[in-house]
Amino acid sequence: MIKAVIFDLDNTLLRSDKSLSDYSRGVLKRCRERGIHVLAASARPERTIREFGVFGEFEALVTLNGARVVLPGRVLLNGIPGKTGETILEKLIKVPGAVVSVEMSGGIFASAPIPEWNANVFDGFPALPEGDLYKILVSNIDETDVRAAVTEDTYYTAIEGGRLYQFMSRRAAKWNGVREMLSAFGLTPADAAYFGDDWDDVGPVKNCGLGVAMANAIPEVRAAADALAGWCDEDGAARFVEENIL
């Protein structure tokens, strides 16, 4: 019996325009009414989830790929140590044309304007702005240079079709965050259904009791999944829940 449904957001529960349909909201409400926990696991920071108007749909959330796990009454932090972050940034900023940004507790700061993120331009790298460091992002760079910058206590993944790379603490991963989130409700991974589409979703899709890949998921997620949902723009995740879990 599924006791919790966990959704990645971008291109999974959310449509490609970042909206959550009334139909999907209705399915989530029915889950809550039946005592099924509704949870989320996203690479996004808490502030953009709130901007999308969906934060209140969930009882708990893994944000920033596990660097910040928001639980009822408490928050778990798994960020990158400041000195480690400066070591990585020192290498990245030497790469010609690379655009680096850091997700901090005080917002996102970038070496060049990134209007779609509303990033604060910061010219002090490799020093860090004040606050906790959650992740480092870099674009306009070859993966060889990314690999050269990673440290023993961090890892990196390619996102947005390989156009962007993110560095995270080894303690921060969606799968770790999902386990912490479920534990807070007295549940195990076997009690949960997880829906995802991208690299960071492979672990949760593979290890939860029911792993569901979106029709628009990358091949690696589809290969790890127990079942396939429809397209995100057709509310595939919510329709799967309605037809197979409720």
C-alpha positions in Angstrom: 0.0 0.0 0.0 1.4 3.4 -1.0 1.5 5.8 2.0 3.3 8.7 0.4 3.6 10.1 -3.1 6.8 12.1 -3.9 7.1 14.3 -6.9 10.0 15.9 -8.7 8.7 19.3 -9.8 10.1 20.5 -13.2 8.8 18.5 -16.1 7.2 16.0 -13.7 4.4 17.3 -11.5 4.7 20.8 -13.0 4.0 21.4 -16.7 6.8 22.7 -18.9 5.5 26.3 -18.3 6.0 25.6 -14.5 2.3 25.6 -13.8 0.3 23.2 -11.7 -3.1 22.5 -13.2 -6.3 22.5 -11.3 -6.7 18.9 -12.1 -3.3 18.0 -10.5 -4.1 20.1 -7.4 -7.4 18.2 -7.1 -5.6 14.9 -7.1 -3.1 16.0 -4.5 -6.0 17.2 -2.3 -7.6 13.8 -2.6 -4.4 12.1 -1.6 -4.2 14.2 1.6 -7.8 13.5 2.4 -7.1 9.8 2.2 -4.1 10.0 4.5 -1.5 9.7 1.7 1.4 12.0 2.4 2.2 14.4 -0.4 5.9 15.3 -0.7 8.2 16.9 -3.2 11.9 16.6 -4.1 13.4 19.2 -6.4 16.7 20.8 -7.5 15.0 24.2 -7.0 15.4 26.4 -4.0 12.5 27.1 -1.7 12.0 30.6 -3.0 11.2 29.6 -6.6 8.9 26.8 -5.4 7.0 29.5 -3.5 7.0 31.7 -6.6 5.3 29.0 -8.6 2.6 28.9 -6.0 3.0 25.2 -5.1 4.9 25.2 -1.8 1.8 24.8 0.3 0.8 21.6 -1.6 3.4 19.6 0.2 3.9 18.4 3.8 7.7 18.3 3.4 10.2 19.1 0.6 13.6 18.1 -0.5 15.0 21.4 -2.0 18.3 22.1 -3.8 18.8 18.4 -4.4 19.0 17.7 -0.7 21.1 20.6 0.4 18.0 21.9 2.3 15.3 19.5 3.5 12.2 21.2 4.8 10.4 19.1 7.4 7.5 19.8 9.7 9.0 22.1 12.4 12.6 21.8 11.3 15.1 22.2 8.4 18.1 19.9 7.6 21.1 21.6 5.9 23.6 19.7 3.8 25.5 22.5 2.1 29.0 22.9 0.8 31.6 24.1 3.3 32.8 27.6 2.6 36.4 26.7 2.0 35.5 23.9 -0.3 33.3 26.3 -2.3 36.1 28.8 -2.7 38.5 26.1 -3.9 36.0 25.1 -6.6 35.2 28.6 -7.6 38.9 29.5 -7.9 39.2 26.9 -10.6 36.0 27.7 -12.4 36.5 31.4 -12.7 39.8 30.8 -14.6 37.9 29.1 -17.4 37.4 31.7 -20.2 33.7 32.4 -20.8 32.4 30.4 -17.9 29.4 31.8 -16.0 29.4 30.8 -12.4 26.7 31.2 -9.8 26.2 30.2 -6.2 23.0 29.4 -4.4 23.3 30.8 -0.9 20.9 31.2 2.0 20.6 34.8 1.0 19.7 34.2 -2.6 21.5 33.4 -5.9 24.7 35.3 -6.9 26.3 35.1 -10.4 29.4 36.3 -12.1 27.2 37.8 -15.0 23.6 38.8 -15.3 21.1 35.8 -15.5 17.8 37.5 -15.9 15.7 34.4 -15.9 17.0 33.6 -12.4 16.9 37.2 -11.1 20.5 36.6 -10.0 22.5 39.2 -8.0 25.7 40.0 -9.9 28.7 39.4 -7.7 32.2 40.3 -8.6 34.0 38.9 -5.6 34.5 35.3 -6.6 36.2 33.1 -5.5 35.3 34.7 -2.2 31.7 33.9 -1.3 28.8 36.2 -0.4 27.7 36.0 3.2 25.6 33.0 4.2 25.4 29.2 3.8 26.4 27.8 0.5 24.0 25.2 -0.9 25.3 24.6 -4.5 27.5 26.0 -7.2 26.4 26.2 -10.9 28.4 26.8 -14.0 27.6 27.1 -17.7 29.6 27.8 -20.9 32.2 25.3 -19.8 33.5 21.9 -21.0 32.9 19.0 -18.7 36.7 18.4 -18.5 37.1 21.7 -16.6 34.1 20.8 -14.4 35.7 17.4 -13.5 39.0 19.2 -12.7 37.2 21.4 -10.2 35.3 18.8 -8.2 36.7 18.0 -4.7 36.6 14.9 -2.5 33.6 16.2 -0.5 31.6 17.3 -3.5 30.1 15.8 -6.7 28.7 17.3 -9.9 25.9 16.5 -12.3 24.9 17.8 -15.7 21.4 19.3 -15.9 19.3 21.1 -18.6 20.6 18.8 -21.3 24.2 19.3 -20.3 24.1 23.0 -20.7 24.6 23.5 -17.0 26.6 21.8 -14.3 25.9 21.8 -10.6 28.3 21.0 -7.7 26.8 19.7 -4.5 28.0 18.4 -1.1 28.3 14.6 -1.1 25.8 14.7 1.8 23.3 16.4 -0.5 21.5 14.1 -2.9 17.8 13.7 -3.7 17.9 10.1 -2.5 19.4 11.0 0.9 16.8 13.8 1.2 13.9 11.5 0.3 15.0 9.0 3.0 15.3 11.7 5.6 11.9 13.1 4.6 10.2 9.7 4.8 11.8 8.9 8.1 10.3 12.1 9.6 6.8 10.6 8.9 7.8 7.1 10.2 7.8 5.7 6.7 10.3 3.7 4.7 11.1 4.0 0.9 9.0 0.9 0.4 5.9 2.9 1.5 6.4 5.5 -1.2 5.8 6.1 -4.9 8.3 8.5 -6.5 7.8 10.3 -9.8 10.7 11.8 -11.8 12.3 12.6 -15.2 16.0 13.5 -14.9 19.4 12.3 -13.6 18.8 13.3 -10.0 15.7 11.2 -9.9 17.3 7.9 -10.9 18.1 6.9 -7.2 14.6 7.6 -5.8 12.9 6.0 -8.8 15.0 2.9 -8.5 14.8 2.6 -4.7 11.3 3.6 -3.7 8.5 1.0 -3.5 7.0 2.2 -6.7 9.2 4.2 -9.1 7.4 6.0 -11.9 9.1 7.7 -14.9 7.5 10.4 -16.9 6.9 9.8 -20.6 9.3 12.8 -21.1 12.0 11.3 -18.8 15.5 10.6 -19.9 16.3 6.9 -20.8 18.1 6.3 -17.6 15.1 7.1 -15.5 12.8 5.1 -17.7 15.2 2.1 -17.3 15.1 2.4 -13.5 11.3 2.7 -13.2 8.7 0.2 -12.4 6.0 2.0 -14.3 5.6 4.8 -16.9 3.3 7.9 -16.5 2.1 10.2 -19.2 3.7 13.5 -20.3 4.1 16.3 -17.8 2.1 18.7 -20.0 -0.8 16.2 -19.9 -0.7 15.9 -16.1 0.8 12.5 -16.4 1.9 12.2 -12.8 -1.5 13.1 -11.3 -3.3 10.9 -13.8 -1.2 8.0 -12.8 -1.9 8.6 -9.1 -5.6 8.8 -9.8 -5.7 5.6 -11.8 -3.3 3.5 -9.8 -3.0 4.8 -6.2 -6.2 6.5 -5.2 
